[in-house]
Amino acid sequence: MNAWRVLLLTCLVTPLLAACGAEPSGPVAAVPVTYTCCEAQDVDRLYLPGQTLTVHWTVESPGEPGATPPQVELTARLTGPFATVGDLKDATTGTPAVPGLVTFVAAPVRPSGTPDERPVSTIVIGPDAKPGYYNLVTSVVGDDNTASGGGSIVRVAPRP
């Protein structure tokens, strides 16, 4: 084979071989920062009227430098009292309104999305709150108005 043909063949084949092992050249979708409620110690305890329930939001960050944090609003509210857990669950599935319910609301939290951030929401349980089971409802609303949420059961004991 003459040298020109070898050079031409090399010029044609080398880029094809190089492309076989190459990484994708387009932008890779970043894994977003996510927020979920809450630490077990926030809900797995007995509260008294007048105490403050602190919701420690769990942050899952992709840990990738340069990832753009989402703009979100974290909300939390506590509604009750319900006599039993069954009554609370029935009320959340569309049973008619229960008389005498009160709702305590935390101020919305707008985290910055920095890697070490540990956002918290605080709900002051009213000093005259009745004993019973309360529904803790949390939500994360994104800047594109997408929302996700969850619920937990919190128990408030009678004032001693």
Buried (B, 14 or more C-beta within 10 A) or exposed (E): EEEEEEEEEEEEEEEEEEEEEEEEEEEEEEEBBBBBBBEEEBBEEEBBBEBEBBBBBEBEBEEEEEBEBBEBBBBBBBBBBBEEEEBBBBBEEEEEEBEEBBEBBBEEBEBEBEEEBEBBBEBBBEEEBBBBBBBBBBBBBEEEEEEEEEBBBBBBEEEE
